[in-house]
Amino acid sequence: MARPSMITASKSVATIMAATCLSLSLSAPRAYAQHDIFDDFPFVISCENKGTHHAYYLSRVTKDGTATYVASDKIAGTISLDGHAKAVGGPGGGSCAGKTLEQLRAAGQAHSLKP
């Protein structure tokens, strides 16, 4: 028969192990979420083209860091962190074409959701 001190010690070890496992499982997502690529790009870019103002919404970011923005009428554009905005599917882009993200931000055309 086990002594009371051994039972207490076993319960203590089990409690410590359970707490450690819980702690590791709660902190695990942080280890994988090191950097959100969407934080590097504005959520909306506003452009004027032929007298019409368009809101281009961030749609995706590829492995090479190229962001695609889409608007109504099936129009889209791309930009990378160190590149220039360009229209997808032909010429255009209006007041955004050829600008960098830094230039779009300075012109008040890049809008983020975070303060």
C-alpha positions in Angstrom: 0.0 0.0 0.0 1.3 3.5 -0.9 2.2 5.8 1.8 0.2 9.1 2.1 3.4 11.2 1.4 3.9 9.3 -1.9 0.2 9.9 -2.9 0.6 13.6 -2.2 3.8 13.8 -4.2 2.2 11.9 -7.1 -0.7 14.3 -7.1 1.7 17.3 -7.0 3.7 16.0 -10.0 0.5 15.3 -11.9 -0.8 18.8 -11.2 2.5 20.4 -12.3 2.6 18.3 -15.5 -1.1 19.2 -16.3 -0.3 22.9 -15.7 2.8 22.7 -17.9 0.9 21.0 -20.8 -1.9 23.6 -20.5 0.6 26.4 -20.5 2.3 25.1 -23.6 -0.9 24.5 -25.5 -2.1 28.0 -24.8 1.1 29.6 -25.9 1.6 27.5 -29.0 -0.4 29.7 -31.4 1.9 32.6 -30.6 4.9 30.7 -31.7 3.4 30.2 -35.2 1.9 33.7 -35.6 5.2 35.4 -35.7 4.3 37.9 -38.4 1.1 38.6 -40.2 1.9 39.6 -43.8 -1.4 41.5 -44.0 0.0 44.0 -41.5 2.5 45.2 -44.1 -0.2 46.4 -46.5 -3.1 48.8 -46.2 -6.5 47.3 -46.2 -7.9 49.8 -48.8 -6.3 51.9 -51.5 -8.3 54.6 -53.0 -7.8 55.6 -56.6 -9.4 58.0 -59.1 -9.7 56.9 -62.7 -11.5 58.9 -65.4 -13.5 60.9 -62.8 -14.6 57.8 -60.8 -13.3 57.1 -57.3 -12.6 53.4 -56.6 -11.9 51.6 -53.3 -9.5 48.7 -53.9 -9.6 46.1 -51.1 -6.7 43.9 -50.2 -7.6 40.5 -51.5 -4.4 38.4 -51.2 -0.6 38.4 -50.7 1.5 35.8 -52.6 4.6 34.1 -51.3 6.8 36.6 -53.2 5.1 39.5 -51.4 2.9 40.8 -54.1 -0.5 42.1 -52.9 -3.6 42.0 -55.1 -6.3 44.6 -54.6 -9.7 44.3 -56.1 -12.6 46.8 -56.7 -16.0 46.7 -58.3 -16.4 46.2 -62.0 -13.9 43.3 -61.8 -10.9 45.7 -61.8 -7.8 44.9 -59.9 -4.2 46.0 -59.2 -1.0 44.7 -57.7 1.8 46.2 -55.6 4.7 44.8 -53.6 6.4 46.3 -50.5 9.2 47.7 -52.7 7.4 48.0 -56.0 5.0 50.2 -57.8 1.2 49.9 -58.2 0.0 48.6 -61.6 -3.3 47.6 -63.1 -4.1 44.0 -63.8 -5.4 43.1 -67.2 -4.4 46.1 -69.1 -3.4 49.8 -68.8 -5.0 51.9 -66.2 -4.7 52.4 -62.5 -5.6 56.1 -62.6 -4.1 58.1 -59.7 -2.5 55.0 -58.2 -0.5 53.7 -61.2 3.2 53.8 -60.7 3.1 54.8 -57.0 4.9 52.9 -54.2 3.1 52.1 -51.0 5.0 54.9 -49.3 3.8 57.4 -51.9 0.2 56.1 -51.6 0.4 56.5 -47.8 1.8 60.1 -48.2 -1.0 61.0 -50.6 -3.7 59.7 -48.2 -4.7 57.0 -50.6 -3.7 54.0 -48.4 -6.0 53.2 -45.5 -5.4 50.7 -42.7 -7.8 49.2 -40.2 -5.4 49.4 -37.3 -4.8 52.8 -35.6 
